[in-house]
Amino acid sequence: LIDGVEVSSPERGEYDFGGLLAADIERIEVLRGPQSALYGSNALGGVISITTKRAREPGVRWSGEGELGTDGTAAARIALRGLDERGSFSLSLARRESEGFDVSGTPGGEADGDRNLTFNGRGELFATDWLTLGATMRVVDRHSDMDGSLFAAPTKAGLVYDDASAHDRTEAFGSLYAIADAGRLRSELRAAYLHADDATTLNGADTTDATATRLQLSAQTTVGLDAANLAAADHSLTARLEYERESFVNNDPALVFD
């Protein structure tokens, strides 16, 4: 989850952490054990919840930073955040680019670089003392050079060889939510949507081209059983109702998916 939105790939059920820039992350929480079942059958092994940075002090502030590294690596980030009694907002733009190296180790082989541009935004409106309305949005545009693998050869299984393969993925996801927090009761309504375009190429020619989407609607309520305030309760009861719809489209029927 990133800011409450499930970001595992709808077509594979996995998430590529290689495309996650850490520049705007505030904290990462890992939920293990039976409590993770609250997030559905795909979460029985656990849940990784990532929260991006938000404004923590009143007023409007901006920040920026840059980095340089080996293999022609460069990164930059700029952020703008604001907070007052009516609400808060946070906007950030980060870019990382690396020329990389030849993963196959072939003498004179092509370097396998990576480029990532990530925009993140979130905002909250403090409608009342107990009601918060909010929205999140994140867009990731990533290009990665790759090498080939001879998985089909019995004597060379997994052998990596140098070629001009590349992977392009664009993800856009976000959510609208409402949180009511009053005494021993806390309720949350959330609508989230993810759209991902995924393509691979070899020598500039498409080898795969697909689009996947996920729509989620959820309602969750938690009540404290032994205290007037949920934060002070030692025992609580949580109920959750969720609707999810996923789609996967092969944009070019002439391309064969392995």
N, C-alpha and C positions, 0 to 999 in steps of 0.2 A: 504494500500500500504506500502511495505517496500522497500526503495530505488527505488521507481517507479514501483515495481512489485506487481500485485494484488495477495494477499495471502489468500483470503477467500477460504474455502474448496470448490472445484468443486462439490463434491457430496452433500453438505448441504447448500452451500451459506453463511456459517458463518465462523468466525475465533475464535479459542480458545486462548484467551489472557493468559490463565494459562501456555501456552507453550512458552511465549515470555520472554526471559531474558532481563532485562533492562541494563545490564552491558555495552553494546556497543552502546546505543542509544544516539544520539546527540540532537535531538529535535522531538517533536510530534506536528503536525498541524492538526486542524480540520476545514474542509470546509463545511459550511452549506448553505442552500438556493439554488436558481436556478443554481448557478455556478457548483454545483456538478453533474448536468445532463451531463456535458461534459465528464464524465467518464462512461456513459452508463446507461441503465435502472435500473440496480441493485444499482446504487449510488444516486438515487433520494433523499434519506433521509440524505445524507451527505457522506463525505469521510474523513477517518483518514489516514493521510500520516506520516509515520515514517521514519526518516532519521538516518542512523548509522554514527558513528564518522569517520572522515577522517583526514588526516594530515593537520595541520594548520600552522606549522612553518618549514622553510627549514631544511634539514638534515634528518637523520634517528634516530628515537627514539623508545624505548620500554617501556612498563609499565606492572605492575602486581599487583594483590591484592588478598586477601583471607578473608573469613568471616566464623564465627562459630555462631550457634544459637541454640535455643531450639529444642526439638523433633529430635535430632540427625541431625540437618541441617548444611551443610557445602557447601561453594561455593568458586570458584577460577576463576581467569581470567588472561590471558596474551595477550598482544597486541603488534604489531610491525607496525610502520607507517613511511612513508618517503615522502619527497616533494622536488622537485627542479624545474628549469625553464622548464623542458621537460614533467613533469607529476607528479603523486602522486600515492601512494598505501597505503592500510590499511588492515591488517590481524589480526584477533582476534579469540581466542578460550576460551569459557566459559563453566564451568560445575557447576551444582547445584544438590545437593542430600539431601533428607530429609527422615528420617524414618517415619515421619508423626504420625498420631493418628487414632484411630478407629472412623470413621465418624458416624457409626451406634450407638455408645455409648453402645454397648453390653458388659457386664462385661466379662473380659478375651478375648475380641474380638481382631482380628488381626489388627495391625497398617497398615494404608493405606499410603504408602510412594510414593515418586516421584523422578525420576531421569531425568536430562536434560543435554544434551551435544550439544552445539551450536557452529558452525564455521561460521564466516562471513568474506567475502573478497570483496574488491572493488579496482578498479584502473582506472586512467584516463591518457590519453596521450594528451598533448596540441599540436595538429598537426600544427596549425597556430594561429595567434592572434584571429581568429574568429571561429575556428573549434576545438571541443573537442570530442575525441573518448573515450568511457569508457565501463567497464564491471563490473557486480556485481554478487555475488554468496553467498548463505546462505544454510547451511545444519543443520537440527535440528533432533536429535534422542532422543525420549522421551518415558519413561515407567512410567505408573501411576497405582498404585493399587486402586481398587474401591470396593464398596459394592453394593449389589443388591437392587432393589426397587420393591415393590409389586403393580405395576400400575394397574394390572388386577383385584385386589380384590376391590369390590365396597365400603367396609367398611374400607379398609386400603389403600386407594389411596395414592401413593407416600411414603408409609412406607419404611424406609431404614432398611435393615437387614444385618448382618455380613456374608460375604462369601469371597471366594478367587478369585474374578474377577480382571482382569487387562486389561489395554489398552496400546498398543504399536503403535506409529506413527513415521514414518520417512518422513521428508519433505526435498526436494532439489529443490531450485528455483534460477533463475538468469536471467540476461539480458545482451544484447549488445546494445549500443546506440551511436548515433552521434548527437551532438548539434552544430548548427551554429547560432552564435549571432553576428549580424552586424547591427549597427545603430538601425533603427526602426523595424527591422525584426528579429525574433527568430524562428528557426525551429528545430524540434527534430524528429528523426527516432529511433524506439525502437523495438527490438524483445525480448520477454520474454517467459520463459517456467517454468512450475511447475510440479513436480512429487511427489506424496504422496502415501505411503503404509500405510494402516490402518488395525489393527487387534485387536480383543478382545478375551480374553480367560477366562475360568472358570475351576479352579482346573487344570490348565495346558493344557486344551483341547481347541482348537479353536472354537469360537462361531461365529465370523465374520472374513472375510479376503478379503480386496478389495484394488484396486489401482485406483487412479484418476489422470488425467493429464489436463493441460491447456496450450495452445499455444496462444500467443497474438502477433500481429503485428500492429504497430500504427505509424501514421504520424501526427504531429501537428505543425501548424504555427500560430504565433501571430504577428500582425503588429500594431505599434503605429500610431494613426490617426492624432494626433495634436502636434507631436514633432519629432525632428530628431533622438532622442534616446528613445528606448522603456521604459527605467526606468523613464524618465521624462514625459512620456505621461499620460494625464488624461483619455484619451479614447483609447481603443484598440479593435481590432477585432481578434477573434480566430476561427480557423477551425481545425477540427480533423476527421481523418479517421481511423477506427480500424477494424481488423479482429480477431475473437476469436473462438477457437475450444476447446471443453471440451470432455473428455471421462471418463467413469466409468466402471470398470470391476470387477465382483464378481469372485475372484480367485478360489473359491471352490463352485460349484453349489450345493453341499450337505448341505451347510450352509444357513439358512433362515434369511433374513434381515427383521427386524421389521420396 
